[in-house]
Amino acid sequence: MPAYPNALMQANPQRNLLAAQMLPATGEGSYLRQQFPQVYGFLGGLAGTAPDEMQGSAMDPNTAAVRQGASYGYLPGLVASSAPLGKVGAGMGMLAGMARGTQKFDNTALMGGKAIGAFDPRFDNRVLEQARISATVPNIVPTGATTKPTVSLADFEGRPFITSMSDRTAAGGNLVGINDVAFNRPVELKGGQDFMFNNPGQVWASAQNPINAIMKGANEIKSATGQNPLFLPWRMAPTGGDFAAMTGETMLAYADSAMNKTQKRLLDKSIKEYIPEWSGVANPASVEQFRAAPDKVRKALKGMMDVNFRDNGGLNIGQARLAVADPAQLVAPDAGVMNVGEIFAGSPTVMQSGHPSYPRGVPGQGLGTLAENRNIFELMPEVARARGIANPTQPGQTDIRALQMKPYAGIISNELLKRLGY
């Protein structure tokens, strides 16, 4: 079932160039409304439907999200609808096409898209792909926290902490398109560093064993100090987000929306060599099939799509990586500390984190984003000395990889803060 049903909107140039009528085909049972209610609402708002006019029963848990999404799109829709016909006529057609699932739209004008621009070349180090990647425009509809408190390390003097690795993927939004292609199935951005701000009651997500190690350390720290430890995730290399399914889902979503039937048949035939039961890129069931595949299979499949289809209707892997990356981390240094959270020691593990790639959750909360740039080794001087790191702000890659083996702990002591210049 397409994410943008045929009757999602009907343009009426006689009254409003971006007017829309929400019809039964897009009611409470529609795929888009059920799976991505804020995206559904955003499109309705963009097309001229006020938030309080979005249909939905008070008993439907998605109604609030639909109306919140409409609030994001309503004002831009009004602005666009008041523009001269020569400027908006094309936009009206693009929105109608998006509703039909023909997926072409002017993302920069209508969705506020911004080209990726400068990025760490390790996202994709192929020289001939750099310009193409830099000009890529991801279109993201926010769904979660848009503001976070700014904090200083000095605010947490005397607090113990636990640290673990974090990829650079974004959280709190839906990737609804890239360049001039609108996705039939948006990609949920789950994070990443900002996971702690978009999942109430959780500060982190991972597999069972890493969660066990973090919770064991947190409980021991609270037993010894009487305090909940902070959680300070450190930043992985640009390719660290490849384990999460979002990169591959983005490549598949783009292919589903941009490729013609011949290209899709060829792609599906190729994917069946990796996932024999593959339902087809146009089938919503394919998302779960990709997520359920082993990491080794997903990695090989992404490589195949990059090599064989980046010039045949698809994306290159660098575009996909950057489309799901946090814009604040495109050129940020490895092992940097960005966000501060708190672990609720003594609380049970969250058994359903809501993250497709990391099923278990650490109970806790996000506290804020650091105003200053710090490397995790600056906060663990004993570890830096033990590894012979001369400059803790510039650790080597072998030093950073060593941190991946287990969670480390420390304390933000008065002595440490003085050494760092506070």
C-alpha positions in Angstrom: 0.0 0.0 0.0 1.5 3.4 -0.9 2.2 5.8 1.9 0.6 8.7 0.1 -2.9 7.3 -1.0 -4.4 8.6 -4.2 -7.0 10.7 -2.5 -4.8 12.3 0.1 -5.4 15.8 -1.3 -7.3 17.5 -4.1 -6.0 20.8 -5.3 -8.6 23.6 -6.0 -7.0 26.5 -7.8 -10.3 28.4 -7.8 -10.2 28.7 -4.0 -6.8 27.8 -2.6 -3.8 26.6 -4.6 -2.7 24.3 -1.8 -6.1 23.3 -0.4 -6.7 19.7 0.5 -9.6 17.4 1.4 -8.9 14.5 3.6 -11.0 11.6 2.3 -11.9 8.2 3.7 -9.0 6.6 1.8 -6.7 8.4 4.2 -8.7 7.8 7.3 -7.7 6.3 10.6 -6.9 3.0 9.0 -4.4 4.3 6.4 -0.8 3.1 6.4 0.7 6.6 6.5 -1.6 7.7 9.3 -1.0 4.6 11.4 2.8 4.3 10.9 3.8 8.0 10.5 1.0 10.1 12.0 3.0 13.3 12.2 4.1 13.1 8.6 0.5 12.5 7.6 -0.5 15.6 9.6 2.4 17.7 8.2 1.3 17.0 4.7 -2.3 17.9 5.6 -1.2 21.1 7.3 1.1 22.0 4.3 -1.9 21.5 2.0 -4.0 24.0 4.0 -5.8 21.9 6.7 -5.6 23.6 10.1 -4.4 21.4 13.0 -7.8 21.4 14.7 -9.5 20.5 11.4 -7.5 17.3 11.0 -10.0 14.4 11.3 -9.6 11.9 14.1 -11.4 10.3 17.0 -10.4 11.3 20.5 -10.1 7.6 21.1 -7.4 7.2 18.4 -3.9 7.5 19.9 -2.6 8.9 16.7 -4.9 11.9 16.5 -2.7 14.1 18.8 0.4 13.3 16.7 -1.5 14.0 13.4 -2.5 17.4 14.7 0.9 18.2 16.0 2.3 17.3 12.5 -0.3 19.6 11.0 0.9 22.4 13.2 4.4 22.1 11.6 3.1 22.3 8.0 0.1 24.7 8.3 2.0 28.0 8.4 4.4 27.2 5.5 1.3 26.0 3.6 -0.4 29.4 4.2 2.7 31.3 3.1 2.9 29.2 -0.1 -0.8 29.5 -0.8 -0.6 33.3 -0.7 2.2 33.5 -3.3 1.5 34.4 -7.0 0.2 31.6 -9.2 3.4 31.6 -11.2 5.4 30.6 -8.1 3.0 28.3 -6.5 1.3 26.5 -9.4 4.2 24.1 -9.7 4.2 23.6 -5.9 0.5 22.7 -6.1 1.2 20.1 -8.7 4.1 18.7 -6.7 2.0 18.3 -3.6 -0.7 16.6 -5.6 1.9 14.3 -7.1 3.2 13.5 -3.7 -0.3 12.6 -2.7 -0.6 10.2 -5.6 2.7 8.6 -4.8 4.5 9.9 -7.9 7.0 11.4 -5.4 8.4 14.5 -7.1 8.4 17.7 -5.2 10.6 20.9 -4.7 11.9 20.0 -1.3 13.9 23.2 -0.7 11.0 25.5 -1.4 8.2 23.5 0.3 10.0 21.3 2.9 12.8 23.6 4.1 15.5 21.1 2.9 19.1 22.1 3.2 22.0 20.6 1.3 24.4 18.5 3.4 27.4 20.8 2.5 30.6 20.1 4.4 31.1 16.7 6.0 33.8 14.4 7.3 35.1 12.6 4.1 35.1 9.3 6.0 31.3 9.2 5.5 32.3 8.3 2.0 35.9 8.8 0.9 35.5 8.3 -2.8 36.7 11.5 -4.5 34.3 11.3 -7.4 31.3 11.0 -5.1 32.1 14.1 -2.9 30.3 16.7 -4.9 27.2 14.6 -5.3 27.0 13.9 -1.6 27.6 17.5 -0.6 24.7 18.6 -2.8 22.3 16.0 -1.4 19.2 17.5 0.3 17.5 15.4 3.0 14.0 16.4 3.9 13.1 15.8 7.6 9.9 16.4 9.4 10.5 16.8 13.2 8.6 14.5 15.5 10.3 14.9 18.8 12.3 17.3 21.0 13.4 20.3 19.0 15.1 22.1 21.9 17.5 20.7 24.6 18.9 22.4 27.7 22.4 23.6 27.4 24.6 22.5 30.3 28.2 22.7 31.4 30.4 20.0 32.8 30.9 22.1 35.9 27.1 21.8 36.6 27.8 18.1 37.5 30.8 18.5 39.9 31.1 15.5 42.1 28.8 13.3 39.9 30.0 9.8 38.8 29.5 8.8 35.2 29.4 5.9 32.8 30.3 6.2 29.2 29.7 4.1 26.1 29.9 4.5 22.3 27.3 6.4 20.2 26.9 6.5 16.5 26.2 9.8 14.7 22.6 9.1 13.5 19.9 11.7 14.1 16.9 11.3 16.4 13.5 13.0 16.6 12.4 13.1 13.0 11.2 11.3 9.9 13.2 11.4 6.7 10.4 11.9 4.2 12.5 12.5 1.1 15.9 13.2 -0.5 16.4 15.8 -3.3 13.3 15.8 -5.5 12.1 12.4 -4.4 9.5 12.0 -1.7 9.5 8.6 0.0 6.5 6.4 -0.1 7.6 5.1 3.3 9.4 7.7 5.5 12.4 6.5 7.5 12.2 7.0 11.3 15.3 8.6 12.7 15.9 7.0 16.1 19.4 8.1 17.0 22.1 8.3 18.2 23.1 10.8 20.8 19.6 12.4 20.9 17.8 9.1 21.7 17.8 10.2 25.4 15.7 13.3 24.5 13.1 11.5 22.4 12.3 8.4 24.4 10.9 9.4 27.9 12.1 7.1 30.6 15.1 5.9 28.6 18.6 7.3 28.3 20.1 4.7 26.0 19.4 1.6 23.8 21.5 -1.3 22.8 21.5 -5.1 22.8 21.0 -7.2 25.9 24.7 -7.8 26.9 25.8 -4.1 26.6 22.7 -3.0 28.5 23.5 -5.6 31.3 27.1 -4.2 31.6 25.9 -0.6 31.8 23.2 -1.4 34.4 25.6 -3.5 36.5 28.1 -0.6 36.6 25.3 1.9 37.4 24.0 -0.2 40.2 27.5 -0.6 41.7 28.1 3.1 41.5 24.9 4.0 43.2 25.6 1.4 45.9 29.0 3.0 46.5 28.1 6.7 46.2 24.4 7.0 46.7 24.0 8.8 43.4 22.6 7.9 40.0 25.5 8.0 37.5 25.5 10.3 34.6 25.6 8.8 31.1 28.1 10.4 28.7 28.1 8.7 25.3 31.1 9.3 23.2 31.0 9.8 19.4 32.0 7.0 17.0 33.5 7.3 13.6 31.3 8.4 10.7 30.6 4.9 9.6 29.6 3.8 13.1 25.9 4.3 12.2 26.0 1.5 9.6 24.9 -1.1 12.1 21.6 0.7 12.6 19.1 -0.2 9.9 18.4 3.5 9.0 21.1 3.8 6.4 19.9 0.8 4.5 16.3 1.7 4.9 17.0 5.0 3.3 18.6 3.4 0.3 15.6 1.1 0.0 13.0 3.9 0.5 14.7 6.1 -2.2 14.8 3.1 -4.6 11.1 2.4 -4.0 10.1 6.0 -4.8 12.6 6.9 -7.5 13.1 3.8 -9.6 11.0 2.7 -12.6 9.5 -0.7 -12.8 12.4 -2.2 -14.7 14.9 -0.9 -12.2 12.9 -2.2 -9.3 12.6 -5.7 -10.8 16.4 -5.8 -11.3 16.9 -4.6 -7.7 14.5 -7.1 -6.2 16.2 -9.9 -8.1 19.6 -8.8 -6.8 18.3 -8.5 -3.2 16.9 -12.0 -3.3 20.4 -13.3 -3.5 20.9 -11.9 0.0 17.3 -12.3 1.4 15.7 -15.2 -0.5 12.2 -14.5 1.0 12.4 -10.8 -0.1 8.9 -9.4 -0.7 9.9 -6.6 -3.0 11.1 -3.1 -2.4 7.6 -1.7 -3.0 6.1 -3.9 -0.3 6.0 -2.4 3.2 6.9 -5.9 4.6 10.4 -5.4 3.1 11.3 -3.0 5.9 11.0 -5.6 8.6 12.8 -8.2 6.4 15.7 -5.9 6.0 15.8 -5.1 9.8 15.6 -8.8 10.6 18.6 -9.7 8.4 22.0 -10.3 10.1 24.3 -7.3 10.1 26.6 -9.1 7.7 23.8 -9.5 5.2 22.6 -5.9 5.6 26.2 -4.6 5.0 26.6 -6.7 1.9 23.2 -5.6 0.6 24.0 -1.9 1.1 27.3 -2.4 -0.7 25.6 -4.1 -3.6 23.0 -1.3 -3.9 25.8 1.3 -3.8 27.9 -0.4 -6.5 25.2 -1.6 -8.8 22.4 1.0 -8.4 23.8 4.4 -7.4 23.8 5.4 -11.0 20.7 3.3 -11.9 18.0 5.1 -9.9 19.5 4.7 -6.4 21.6 6.5 -3.8 25.3 6.0 -3.0 26.0 4.9 0.5 27.5 8.2 1.5 24.3 10.0 0.7 22.3 7.5 2.8 24.7 7.8 5.7 24.6 11.6 5.7 20.8 11.7 5.2 20.3 10.0 8.5 23.2 11.7 10.3 22.8 14.4 13.0 23.7 17.7 11.2 25.6 18.7 14.4 28.0 15.8 14.0 28.9 15.9 10.3 32.4 17.2 11.0 32.7 16.6 14.8 35.8 14.8 16.1 35.7 11.1 17.1 35.3 10.3 20.8 33.7 13.7 21.5 31.2 14.0 24.3 28.0 15.8 23.3 25.0 15.0 25.5 24.6 14.3 29.2 22.0 11.9 30.6 21.2 10.2 33.9 20.9 6.5 34.5 18.1 5.4 36.9 20.2 2.8 38.8 18.1 0.1 40.4 15.3 0.4 37.8 14.6 -2.6 35.6 15.9 -2.7 32.0 13.5 -1.4 29.4 12.7 -4.6 27.4 11.2 -2.8 24.4 13.3 0.3 23.6 11.3 1.2 20.5 14.6 1.3 18.5 14.5 -1.2 15.6 18.2 -1.9 15.8 18.8 -1.8 19.6 16.0 -3.6 21.3 16.8 -3.0 25.0 16.8 0.3 26.9 18.6 1.8 29.8 16.2 3.5 32.2 17.0 7.2 32.6 16.6 10.6 31.1 18.4 13.2 29.1 19.7 16.2 31.0 21.2 18.5 28.3 23.8 19.2 25.7 27.3 20.3 26.7 28.1 23.9 25.8 31.8 23.0 25.6 33.6 20.5 23.3 35.2 17.7 25.3 36.9 14.4 24.4 36.0 11.5 26.6 39.7 10.9 27.3 39.9 14.4 28.9 37.4 13.1 31.5 39.3 9.9 32.1 42.9 11.0 32.8 43.9 7.7 34.3 42.8 5.8 31.2 44.7 8.3 29.0 47.9 7.9 31.0 47.6 4.1 31.1 47.3 4.1 27.3 50.2 6.6 26.8 48.0 9.2 25.2 50.0 12.4 25.1 47.2 14.7 24.2 43.7 13.5 25.4 42.0 15.8 22.9 43.6 13.8 20.0 43.5 10.1 20.9 44.5 7.6 18.3 42.1 5.2 16.6 43.4 2.2 18.5 42.7 4.1 21.7 39.2 4.8 20.6 38.6 1.3 19.5 39.7 0.1 23.0 36.8 2.0 24.5 34.3 -0.1 22.5 35.1 -3.2 24.5 33.2 -2.2 27.6 31.6 0.8 29.4 34.1 2.9 31.3 33.4 5.0 34.4 34.8 8.0 36.2 33.9 11.0 38.3 33.6 14.7 37.5 35.8 15.8 40.4 36.8 19.2 41.5 40.4 18.3 40.6 39.3 17.3 37.1 37.3 20.5 36.5 40.3 22.6 37.6 42.6 20.7 35.3 40.2 21.4 32.4 40.1 25.1 33.2 36.8 25.6 35.0 
